[in-house]
C-alpha cells in the first residue's frame, strides 16, 4: 500500500494470500475479485495514516463474502 502526503491511500495491491486456517498457513493461489480489492481499499481508508509512505498491511478474505474486507475471524467472522 502506498499513502500520499495527505495520508490517503494512493495505491493498493494484493501481493499474497495465505490460508491462515490451513495446516501450514503458507501462500495459496487464489484469484481475488475486484469487488474485494475495492472493499479492502474502503476498509483501510478508515484508518489514519501518515504519509508519504509505503508499507504492507493485511485484511482477511472470505471467498463466501467477496465484497467484505472488514471480517474479523476472532469475532466469529463478523
MDTraj code that builds the backbone (N, CA, C; nanometers):
import mdtraj as md
import numpy as np

residues = "UNK UNK UNK UNK UNK UNK UNK UNK UNK UNK UNK UNK UNK UNK UNK UNK UNK UNK UNK UNK UNK UNK UNK UNK UNK UNK UNK UNK UNK UNK UNK UNK UNK UNK UNK UNK UNK UNK UNK UNK UNK UNK UNK UNK UNK UNK UNK UNK UNK UNK UNK UNK UNK UNK UNK UNK UNK UNK UNK UNK UNK UNK UNK UNK UNK UNK UNK UNK UNK UNK UNK UNK UNK UNK UNK UNK UNK UNK".split()
xyz = np.array([
    [0.0855, -0.1161, 0.0000],
    [0.0000, 0.0000, 0.0000],
    [0.0903, 0.1227, 0.0000],
    [0.0498, 0.2208, -0.0770],
    [0.1210, 0.3487, -0.0796],
    [0.0249, 0.4569, -0.0337],
    [0.0750, 0.5417, 0.0557],
    [-0.0035, 0.6512, 0.1116],
    [0.0629, 0.7816, 0.0696],
    [-0.0179, 0.8767, 0.0235],
    [0.0366, 1.0046, -0.0213],
    [0.0620, 1.0980, 0.0970],
    [0.1097, 1.2182, 0.0682],
    [0.1446, 1.3143, 0.1727],
    [0.0254, 1.3547, 0.2587],
    [-0.0953, 1.3433, 0.2029],
    [-0.2161, 1.3776, 0.2788],
    [-0.2658, 1.2608, 0.3648],
    [-0.1959, 1.1463, 0.3581],
    [-0.2364, 1.0309, 0.4368],
    [-0.3441, 0.9464, 0.3718],
    [-0.3691, 0.9685, 0.2430],
    [-0.4706, 0.8936, 0.1685],
    [-0.4040, 0.7808, 0.0895],
    [-0.4723, 0.6690, 0.0767],
    [-0.4185, 0.5572, 0.0001],
    [-0.4155, 0.5958, -0.1471],
    [-0.2965, 0.5908, -0.2051],
    [-0.2834, 0.6226, -0.3468],
    [-0.2713, 0.4966, -0.4320],
    [-0.2259, 0.3874, -0.3729],
    [-0.2254, 0.2597, -0.4449],
    [-0.2359, 0.1447, -0.3457],
    [-0.2997, 0.0399, -0.3937],
    [-0.3220, -0.0789, -0.3107],
    [-0.3075, -0.1998, -0.4011],
    [-0.2266, -0.2957, -0.3585],
    [-0.2007, -0.4125, -0.4411],
    [-0.2054, -0.5378, -0.3542],
    [-0.2741, -0.6411, -0.4026],
    [-0.2725, -0.7711, -0.3358],
    [-0.1438, -0.8401, -0.3777],
    [-0.0589, -0.8686, -0.2807],
    [0.0703, -0.9287, -0.3095],
    [0.0674, -1.0787, -0.2852],
    [-0.0032, -1.1187, -0.1805],
    [-0.0021, -1.2597, -0.1430],
    [-0.1267, -1.2927, -0.0635],
    [-0.1734, -1.4158, -0.0784],
    [-0.2853, -1.4662, 0.0003],
    [-0.2348, -1.5856, 0.0782],
    [-0.2678, -1.5895, 0.2073],
    [-0.2284, -1.7018, 0.2927],
    [-0.3521, -1.7663, 0.3514],
    [-0.3481, -1.8972, 0.3632],
    [-0.4571, -1.9722, 0.4248],
    [-0.4257, -1.9866, 0.5730],
    [-0.4801, -1.8973, 0.6538],
    [-0.4477, -1.8978, 0.7971],
    [-0.5142, -2.0124, 0.8725],
    [-0.6115, -2.0780, 0.8105],
    [-0.6755, -2.1930, 0.8739],
    [-0.6163, -2.3252, 0.8253],
    [-0.5282, -2.3188, 0.7285],
    [-0.4666, -2.4392, 0.6738],
    [-0.3578, -2.4928, 0.7648],
    [-0.3044, -2.6058, 0.7277],
    [-0.2033, -2.6712, 0.8110],
    [-0.0702, -2.5976, 0.8120],
    [-0.0367, -2.5251, 0.7050],
    [0.0932, -2.4584, 0.7003],
    [0.0843, -2.3070, 0.7055],
    [-0.0319, -2.2517, 0.6853],
    [-0.0563, -2.1075, 0.6747],
    [0.0320, -2.0425, 0.5678],
    [0.0729, -2.1203, 0.4713],
    [0.1568, -2.0703, 0.3636],
    [0.0758, -2.0026, 0.2550],
    [0.1449, -1.9439, 0.1576],
    [0.0773, -1.8772, 0.0463],
    [-0.0051, -1.9756, -0.0356],
    [-0.1182, -1.9278, -0.0863],
    [-0.2047, -2.0075, -0.1726],
    [-0.2359, -1.9279, -0.2984],
    [-0.2676, -1.9985, -0.4053],
    [-0.3056, -1.9353, -0.5305],
    [-0.4569, -1.9153, -0.5307],
    [-0.5005, -1.7913, -0.5187],
    [-0.6416, -1.7571, -0.5167],
    [-0.6609, -1.6333, -0.6037],
    [-0.7647, -1.6350, -0.6850],
    [-0.7981, -1.5159, -0.7625],
    [-0.8849, -1.4265, -0.6750],
    [-0.8362, -1.3074, -0.6485],
    [-0.9090, -1.2119, -0.5650],
    [-0.9931, -1.1231, -0.6561],
    [-1.1253, -1.1189, -0.6344],
    [-1.2104, -1.0368, -0.7207],
    [-1.1905, -0.8868, -0.6973],
    [-1.2172, -0.8091, -0.7992],
    [-1.2050, -0.6629, -0.7896],
    [-1.2953, -0.6076, -0.6794],
    [-1.4099, -0.6729, -0.6557],
    [-1.5007, -0.6259, -0.5501],
    [-1.4336, -0.6317, -0.4130],
    [-1.3474, -0.7307, -0.3922],
    [-1.2770, -0.7403, -0.2644],
    [-1.1706, -0.6313, -0.2520],
    [-1.0982, -0.6063, -0.3586],
    [-0.9952, -0.5016, -0.3552],
    [-1.0602, -0.3658, -0.3282],
    [-1.1750, -0.3416, -0.3887],
    [-1.2496, -0.2179, -0.3635],
    [-1.2920, -0.2101, -0.2171],
    [-1.3419, -0.3206, -0.1629],
    [-1.3835, -0.3248, -0.0220],
    [-1.2635, -0.3066, 0.0709],
    [-1.1513, -0.3666, 0.0356],
    [-1.0308, -0.3529, 0.1180],
    [-0.9823, -0.2085, 0.1199],
    [-0.9845, -0.1433, 0.0045],
    [-0.9429, -0.0022, -0.0013],
    [-1.0338, 0.0838, 0.0875],
    [-1.1649, 0.0608, 0.0784],
    [-1.2598, 0.1373, 0.1603],
    [-1.2372, 0.1109, 0.3085],
    [-1.2161, -0.0149, 0.3450],
    [-1.1931, -0.0521, 0.4845],
    [-1.0640, 0.0098, 0.5373],
    [-0.9563, -0.0036, 0.4619],
    [-0.8273, 0.0501, 0.5061],
    [-0.8258, 0.2027, 0.5061],
    [-0.9074, 0.2647, 0.4229],
    [-0.9130, 0.4113, 0.4176],
    [-0.9732, 0.4729, 0.5431],
    [-1.0377, 0.3928, 0.6250],
    [-1.0955, 0.4431, 0.7503],
    [-0.9898, 0.4662, 0.8575],
    [-0.8712, 0.4105, 0.8375],
    [-0.7628, 0.4243, 0.9348],
    [-0.6805, 0.5495, 0.9061],
    [-0.6262, 0.6112, 1.0096],
    [-0.5387, 0.7270, 0.9855],
    [-0.3974, 0.6811, 0.9464],
    [-0.3389, 0.7482, 0.8499],
    [-0.2024, 0.7180, 0.8060],
    [-0.1228, 0.8468, 0.7987],
    [0.0078, 0.8350, 0.8181],
    [0.0991, 0.9472, 0.7975],
    [0.1763, 0.9178, 0.6707],
    [0.1767, 1.0120, 0.5804],
    [0.2445, 0.9881, 0.4535],
    [0.3428, 1.0968, 0.4220],
    [0.4105, 1.0854, 0.3156],
    [0.4025, 0.9733, 0.2229],
    [0.4783, 0.8524, 0.2781],
    [0.4263, 0.7338, 0.2472],
    [0.4923, 0.6108, 0.2889],
    [0.4395, 0.4934, 0.2083],
    [0.5136, 0.3852, 0.2166],
    [0.4744, 0.2614, 0.1512],
    [0.4959, 0.1493, 0.2514],
    [0.3967, 0.0635, 0.2679],
    [0.4079, -0.0428, 0.3665],
    [0.3117, -0.1560, 0.3359],
    [0.3212, -0.2615, 0.4136],
    [0.2369, -0.3792, 0.3990],
    [0.1332, -0.3795, 0.5104],
    [0.0112, -0.4113, 0.4749],
    [-0.0965, -0.4269, 0.5724],
    [-0.1727, -0.5523, 0.5315],
    [-0.2697, -0.5932, 0.6081],
    [-0.3449, -0.7120, 0.5713],
    [-0.4913, -0.6984, 0.6091],
    [-0.5728, -0.7737, 0.5393],
    [-0.7140, -0.7902, 0.5698],
    [-0.7445, -0.9382, 0.5520],
    [-0.8573, -0.9820, 0.6015],
    [-0.8971, -1.1219, 0.5878],
    [-0.9955, -1.1355, 0.4727],
    [-0.9710, -1.2356, 0.3877],
    [-1.0566, -1.2614, 0.2722],
    [-1.1348, -1.3906, 0.2948],
    [-1.2648, -1.3838, 0.2775],
    [-1.3528, -1.4998, 0.2866],
    [-1.4190, -1.5155, 0.1504],
    [-1.3867, -1.6222, 0.0754],
    [-1.4439, -1.6395, -0.0587],
    [-1.5970, -1.6386, -0.0616],
    [-1.6600, -1.6710, 0.0503],
    [-1.8063, -1.6691, 0.0530],
    [-1.8623, -1.5282, 0.0702],
    [-1.7738, -1.4307, 0.0987],
    [-1.8138, -1.2906, 0.1153],
    [-1.7158, -1.2022, 0.0377],
    [-1.7167, -1.2124, -0.0953],
    [-1.6128, -1.1463, -0.1756],
    [-1.6169, -0.9945, -0.1790],
    [-1.7176, -0.9338, -0.1188],
    [-1.7245, -0.7873, -0.1163],
    [-1.7035, -0.7312, 0.0231],
    [-1.6498, -0.8133, 0.1140],
    [-1.6251, -0.7675, 0.2515],
    [-1.4784, -0.7812, 0.2874],
    [-1.4220, -0.6744, 0.3386],
    [-1.2835, -0.6767, 0.3865],
    [-1.2778, -0.6471, 0.5348],
    [-1.3941, -0.6302, 0.5976],
    [-1.3981, -0.5953, 0.7392],
    [-1.4224, -0.7167, 0.8285],
    [-1.3874, -0.8343, 0.7789],
    [-1.4100, -0.9581, 0.8533],
    [-1.3053, -0.9737, 0.9624],
    [-1.3520, -1.0105, 1.0802],
    [-1.2623, -1.0359, 1.1929],
    [-1.2837, -1.1811, 1.2363],
    [-1.1921, -1.2714, 1.1985],
    [-1.2122, -1.4120, 1.2313],
    [-1.2155, -1.4398, 1.3814],
    [-1.1553, -1.3532, 1.4612],
    [-1.1576, -1.3725, 1.6067],
    [-1.2948, -1.3401, 1.6641],
    [-1.3782, -1.2720, 1.5854],
    [-1.5139, -1.2390, 1.6306],
    [-1.6166, -1.3282, 1.5613],
    [-1.5739, -1.4464, 1.5188],
    [-1.6646, -1.5391, 1.4544],
    [-1.6977, -1.5032, 1.3119],
    [-1.6094, -1.4284, 1.2435],
    [-1.6319, -1.3929, 1.1036],
    [-1.7178, -1.2702, 1.0837],
    [-1.7535, -1.2024, 1.1883],
    [-1.8399, -1.0845, 1.1754],
    [-1.7602, -0.9574, 1.1827],
])
top = md.Topology()
chain = top.add_chain()
for i, resn in enumerate(residues, 1):
    res = top.add_residue(resn, chain, resSeq=i)
    for name in ("N", "CA", "C"):
        top.add_atom(name, md.element.get_by_symbol(name[0]), res)
traj = md.Trajectory(xyz[None], top)
